[in-house]
Amino acid sequence: MRKWIVFGALGLAGFAAWLGLRGYTSAATADPAFFEEAIAAFEQADRIAPPEPGGIVFVGSSSIRFWTGLDPDMAPLRVLNRGFGGAQFSHLLHNVHRVVTLYAPRAVVTYAGDNDLAEGTGKSAERVFGDYQRFVAEIRERVPGARFYFLTIKPSVQRWARWREMSRANAMIEAWSAGDPRLNYLDVATPLLGEDGEPRADLFMADGLHLNAEGYAAWAQVVQPRLLADLGPGD
């Protein structure tokens, strides 16, 4: 009897967390300035220690923000982490000049689209593809020489039901990137899948959405060698 009570409590807690996430995602979807506090915090940090221009900016949602080992994982490359909240492409577009072009980067590594295609946003793969095109165009207008690296939207335990739509967005961006030598598509999705073709739970945190240290190590094995080969270690 006690076991069923414990399982029931855990189920209710998980359901409550899911409802909270849906509410958070819906609020963020409706407001491109939703993460203003996080952007202001970046600006405050820059005033204290201004980053040098010409580095590699990693920008996107919490999958970038939680990559706490990004600097050592990308060494000897000079990188800047500008991941924030549960960002969608609308938030990246709204803040593009404050979190990307300000730094005159030689390369921009982007992870977004995951939250755009979460349940309840009403967005489609086509919307994500179009928003990424606009994002690239906005940056190119001010930093014409920048290279772009799109990290594929990841398959996750929590959002596995949305994987088909996410895969469609990935495929559109891959096809578009193939036509431009400065657009690069990095498959960080496949390393997260097991032999059964489903997400490996051991690479995710308990929420089934965010990567753990092993998950980020899998990403680093894809990203760092490619950046180093393309860009070299210097500026």
Protein Blocks (a to p, Z undefined) as FASTA:
>chain_A
ZZmmmmmmmmmmmmmmmmmmmmmmmmmmmpmklmmmmmmmmmmmmmmmccdehiacdedd
fklmmmmmlmmmmpcbdcdddbehjbdfklmmmmmmmmmmmnopabdcddehjlmmgghk
lpafklmmmmmmmmmmmmmmmmmmbccddddddddfklmmmmmmmmmmmmmmmmmmmmpc
kbccddfklmmpcfkopacfklpcfkomaccfklmmmmmmmmmmmmmmmnopbZZ
